[in-house]
Amino acid sequence: VMASNSKRYKTAKKYNPLGQAVPATAVKSFIINGEKILRLIQMSRDVDVNATKVRFAIIPLFKFRLANLLEFMVLHAQKHIAQARQLLNDFQ
């Protein structure tokens, strides 16, 4: 899955580790969350993801189609991977 929207958004300073070492706990948490996303996608095989609506913890007022929420989660993870690759390239 690749993002069709290449618009850049500013990250809040408290979430932007530019110039700071990324703690091992953050990397471990990212991997664990990636595994959870993968399990959710696998579990959704028996569900109509376009008809199923779920609340998103960050924005609980609204319900989203499960397909859209899973796509968002994957694209968001891909963004973090791209950022990590860029940091690696910058320091080589």
VMD Tcl script that draws the C-alpha trace (Angstrom):
set ca {
  {0.00 0.00 0.00}
  {1.41 3.36 -0.98}
  {0.05 6.74 -0.01}
  {-1.73 8.48 -2.84}
  {-1.57 11.73 -0.87}
  {2.01 12.96 -0.66}
  {1.07 16.10 1.28}
  {3.47 16.75 4.13}
  {2.24 17.57 7.61}
  {4.26 19.18 10.37}
  {4.95 17.00 13.37}
  {4.45 18.47 16.82}
  {7.87 19.22 18.33}
  {7.34 16.85 21.24}
  {6.94 13.97 18.74}
  {9.80 14.99 16.48}
  {13.05 13.26 17.54}
  {15.18 15.14 14.98}
  {18.66 15.41 16.41}
  {17.86 13.03 19.24}
  {18.64 9.36 19.65}
  {15.59 7.15 19.25}
  {15.30 4.98 22.36}
  {15.32 1.21 21.94}
  {11.93 1.11 23.65}
  {10.46 3.18 20.80}
  {11.82 0.76 18.21}
  {10.52 -2.23 20.18}
  {7.11 -0.57 20.53}
  {7.00 0.11 16.77}
  {7.73 -3.55 16.01}
  {5.11 -4.77 18.49}
  {2.51 -2.39 17.04}
  {3.39 -3.56 13.53}
  {2.78 -7.15 14.60}
  {-0.57 -6.13 16.09}
  {-1.59 -4.42 12.84}
  {-0.64 -7.55 10.92}
  {-2.77 -9.71 13.26}
  {-5.71 -7.29 12.87}
  {-5.44 -7.51 9.09}
  {-5.29 -11.31 9.27}
  {-8.32 -11.39 11.59}
  {-10.26 -9.12 9.23}
  {-10.18 -11.69 6.42}
  {-13.54 -13.05 7.57}
  {-15.11 -9.60 7.95}
  {-16.58 -7.21 5.39}
  {-14.10 -4.41 6.08}
  {-16.07 -1.97 3.93}
  {-19.27 -2.50 5.91}
  {-17.76 -2.79 9.39}
  {-17.47 0.50 11.24}
  {-15.19 1.07 14.23}
  {-14.29 3.92 16.51}
  {-10.75 5.24 16.28}
  {-9.20 5.80 19.71}
  {-7.65 9.11 18.66}
  {-10.95 10.48 17.33}
  {-13.65 8.52 19.24}
  {-16.48 10.82 18.15}
  {-16.52 9.34 14.66}
  {-16.82 5.85 13.27}
  {-14.63 4.80 10.38}
  {-14.86 1.91 7.97}
  {-12.48 -0.80 9.08}
  {-10.87 -0.80 5.62}
  {-10.03 2.91 5.93}
  {-8.69 2.55 9.45}
  {-6.44 -0.39 8.55}
  {-5.17 1.50 5.51}
  {-4.44 4.55 7.66}
  {-2.52 2.43 10.17}
  {-0.38 0.81 7.46}
  {0.33 4.11 5.70}
  {1.24 5.75 9.00}
  {3.68 2.93 9.77}
  {5.17 3.28 6.27}
  {5.71 6.98 6.94}
  {7.74 6.13 10.04}
  {9.80 3.58 8.11}
  {10.53 6.19 5.42}
  {11.59 8.65 8.11}
  {13.93 6.08 9.66}
  {15.44 5.31 6.25}
  {15.99 9.02 5.63}
  {17.74 9.38 8.98}
  {19.98 6.41 8.15}
  {20.83 7.91 4.76}
  {21.57 11.30 6.33}
  {24.11 9.77 8.72}
  {25.95 7.63 6.18}
}
mol new
graphics top color blue
foreach p $ca { graphics top sphere $p radius 0.5 }
foreach p [lrange $ca 0 end-1] q [lrange $ca 1 end] { graphics top cylinder $p $q radius 0.2 }
display resetview
